[in-house]
Amino acid sequence: MNSILPWIILLGPLLSAVAITLFTLRWKALSSFISVAAVLLSFVCSCLIFSQSGISPPEFTWIELGGVFKVPFGFVLDGLSKTMLLVVSGVGSLIHIYSLGYIRDDKGKSRYFAALSLFMFAMLGIVLANNFVMLFVFWELVGFTSYVLIGHWFYRDAAADAAKKAFITTRIGDFGFMLGILMIWMATGSVIFSEISPRLPALTSHPAFLTIAALLIFCGAVGKSAQFPLHVWLADAMEGPTPISALIHAATMVAAGVYMLVRVAFIIQASPIALLVIAWIGTITAVLAALVATQQDDIKRILAYSTLSQLGYMVMAVGLASNEAAIFHLFTHAFFKALLFLAAGSVIVMLHHEQNIWKMGGLSRSLPITFVTFSVGALALIGCPPFSGFFSKDAILALAYERNTPIFVVGLFTAFLTAFYVMRLLVIVFFGKPRSEVARESGESPLVMTGPLIVLALLATLGGFAFFARKFLALPIEKEAAIFVPALAIIVLILGSGLAIALYRNRTSDPLQVELLRRKFYFDEFYRWLIDWTQEFLARISAFVDRWIIDAGVVGGTSSGTWGIGALLRLVQVGNLQAYLFLFGLGIVALIYFTIFR
Amino acid sequence: MVTLGDYLIVSGMLFAIGFAGVMLRRNLIIILMSLELMLNAANLSLVAFSRFRVQPTGLPDYNVQVFVFFIITVAAAEVAVGLAILVALFRARQTTDVKDISSLKF
């Protein structure tokens, strides 16, 4: 019985998606019920799996090509994947329940829940996969379902464009990922994680090969976890429904990249150069995103950039060769970021889909539960001591302090920025006077939406404490430096928050206007220019080939050649029968001459 | 004594007359008749070869004569078809002069 639990976890959401798509698209309530039931089933099974050890689920061989290429459909059940299962299915369940309230009156409710179930299937597949090929298939499935979910309101151009952008941008990274997988397979002859790791030491004599392979695999994570320079899709993905933002940006899709990196850490850690590159990419992402977040006006976009920034921290930890710290931060971040997004969703719904923070204000009185839970999430995000974010961020900073001082300094600066923009958000949205009519008249959200908020707030508070987290994770080991680092972090935190409070108290518009940050470092403009330019270049080449080689050469040449030969040959047609006969006779004579005398 | 050479000369003259008719006359019926003349010139030479190429048994070579019969049959068929085309052509054009039949010319 226990051995089929992973199958139930995986196939529950899949069956739900299939059932909804095939049979119950008309009955919206039934569809949502099926979907929620499926994800709760997955969650319960995940809990059962977590509480037991030594489960060996049945596997089968999926692809086998003459013993050279063998792909099983099998599961990996270690501490890492068990914890991820809990986080994914747990946060996923809460978001499903919250969606019941958020998406209650939507036309595409059945479609939404079908896609949500399929997304859970894909995400749980990534967590459970025991080989690269399976991982990659589910990885792409996550990309596809995120496309469907971000583009849920496809009739809005912005949403359709954001969906395309997310899909295409992550695909760019995935291409590198695939090449990396092929390189690893080429070198070790296996795609199964447990078979690759013992064969890897043989490769250390080719450090360049290993570095390239590791960096290509990292490319996949750069796309999925929205790292610099492929981070541009994440903020636009805010066009989707808010629960989707929470799901994609908190516990699942973006975490998939970090999870994958940790899963294949044995490959990455074999190459010091790759580690360094990864650490710096993470650091750059963290600080860039935090800078941009300080100047955004859309509540969801601020949270999106904070997600980017926190993912940067996780990737930084992976690059500093500490899986524990990365997964610890992923674990706490899943809770507090889901909480922040869902609370923001609650604000947005109650304000009739108003997302501009300068139209809000004074919401602490009208939305008390949302306010309290949002504050918990915000404090966890900036790393305020009793909350979970403090412990996990501190673990990463301590690690950076120990291993790479420049990264530590940038990380600390990012922490300062984080405190600044989160406090800015909190002060503008929840304090002061209401700045618009909708903000004045709003009321609290229904229980189906506040319930998940309260649960997540509890988790975001408890998540960091060793007595809680140690049940799920192997926590990073505390070092000597760790006494000095949290003190610095708290000073930075107080500085950032204080500055934000002083600057934004009782304001009605933003006193800071930094165009560079408002325009997100002109990344979108740069990519637009780059794509325009390459496209223009390719288009000109294609036009030249089409106009001068295909049209003029092949098509035109054939026709004018035929015309020319025709014009020559019709000179022979004189219209005189005797002339034809004469030529005919000459021909016969020539034929006889050549057959007999030659 | 008539020799093989005499027959071949007659045959060649007949062929030349036929060829000249085909080349020089403009009337399709005459051209057709001249064609028949050329065929029969060929037949004559074949029969002459048959007559003068006596087998060891003392008989002429009959293979050639059978061949000639085939040619006569084919010529009859050809004339039938040719005349039919000619009649059809005359109905369409009211002429049998090859000068006037030049619509294939560009």
Chai-1 contact restraints between the chains, C-beta under 6 A:
chainA,res_idxA,chainB,res_idxB,connection_type,confidence,min_distance_angstrom,max_distance_angstrom,comment,restraint_id
A,R570,B,F106,contact,1.0,0.0,6.0,A-B,restraint_1
A,Q573,B,K105,contact,1.0,0.0,6.0,A-B,restraint_2
A,Q573,B,F106,contact,1.0,0.0,6.0,A-B,restraint_3
A,G575,B,S102,contact,1.0,0.0,6.0,A-B,restraint_4
A,G575,B,K105,contact,1.0,0.0,6.0,A-B,restraint_5
A,L577,B,V98,contact,1.0,0.0,6.0,A-B,restraint_6
A,Q578,B,M23,contact,1.0,0.0,6.0,A-B,restraint_7
A,L581,B,V22,contact,1.0,0.0,6.0,A-B,restraint_8
